[in-house]
Amino acid sequence: MLKALRGTKDILPDEARMWQHIEASSRYIFSIYGYNEIRTPVIEEASLFIRSIGDATDIVQKEMYVFLDRGGRKIALRPEATASVVRSYIENSIGSKEGLSKLFYIGPMFRSERPQKGRQRQFHQLGVEAIGSDDPLLDAEIILLASGLLKKLNIHNFKIKINSLGCKKDKEAILEDHRKAIKPHLKSLCDECKERYKKNVLRIFDCKNPECQKIVANIDASNSLCKDCEDHFKRVKSALDGLKLTYEVDSRIVRGLDYYTKTVFEIVQEDLGAKDAICAGGRYNDLIQDMGGKPTPATGFAFGMERLILAIKDSDIKSGPSLNAFIAIVDKDKFKQGFALLSSLRNKGISCDIDYEGKSLKAQMKKAERLGARFVIVFGGDELKQGKVALRDMAKREQREVGIGEVVTEVTR
Ligand code: HAM
């Protein structure tokens, strides 16, 4: 039997309702904050991600799906969307049209990771990118936006962890500090981390090997920032304080992608385990220039939708009835008349369905219940001879006779 690939999942109708709820809530919050949707392709040149996310990162080294297309071009399935949005921003001169550009996206991403709870190979992100300002208030705004979305989804037990990696120069100094601190333990690192030590020492923080984790846990990761970056971070914190948002400064938040500068943050949800962030992001003030655009500061974040679903599962989101009405046919030869009523109801915007399987009345009633129909219109029998149908209100468990001509008005009412 053919099966879905490991690390991928079908989202069946029952679960899809939850996805729609999350998407609708996020679209609502994003629009309130002035973000507009951008949709970029799922495939891009692999070099886009290698250059932006970084050659020494796990994503590029181990997780990216890369293939040669029929023209011999090296293509990647996008492992994240920030690089794609930046590519599009530069290619379409979006900044010259609208100054500060506030963009959001919702869609599938691909990383060949070991699947586990809340970690898939095809997963979905919803994220924002605010491109064109270095204002610390913008950093605070996107953190507020992320926590606002969580609250809208009725998720409350989360922690916001923030840090600043400083500017390019600060980052280099931080790397040097880390290199010095880790050097005495070089022999105890795993082979991969020995390589990471040479290429990008920050990536040792992402290593899942317990021995390497123990080494980084014991090094002092407190960063010394230049005056400008220190001041920027102070203003971010003071803005968050002003917004009464609770957060923790955690100098171990270094992020698994190379493009970050200054403020970075992660939101963890206790039930998912402290390791797995439900949302993550930060500033990437050099990326647009590094990718060939004009120097343009920017910041953003992405939520993992599968992790949001896990966080919501326990809190009861009622999916609500999906049908307004169901037409149950008693006399099969009256199907045509029932079918005409079905069209009239649908034309009025009433969601409605009918039995196409020749089921018994009892089975049709069960089906109506399973579909969450608010009303069942029982079509046939003596009532029909008098030009009437039985209208059953499934929520109130009441039934009354209604003239066929009045059904549309009655159900609409
Ligand atoms: P990231 O930390 O790689 O950042 O991913 C963001 C979020 O995507 C994670 O916190 C997690 O919730 C979810 N996620 C990542 N990998 C998986 C997976 N294999 N399965 C399920 N969920 C996953 C980024 O992608 C950046 N582009 C975020 C950003 C936007 N930074 C600035 N702007």
Residues whose N, C-alpha, C, O or C-beta is under 5 A from the ligand:
A	BS01	HAM	E80 A81 T82 R111 E113 G118 R119 Q120 F123 G127 V128 A277 I278 C279 A280 G281 G282 T299 G300 F301 A302 F303 G304 E306 R307
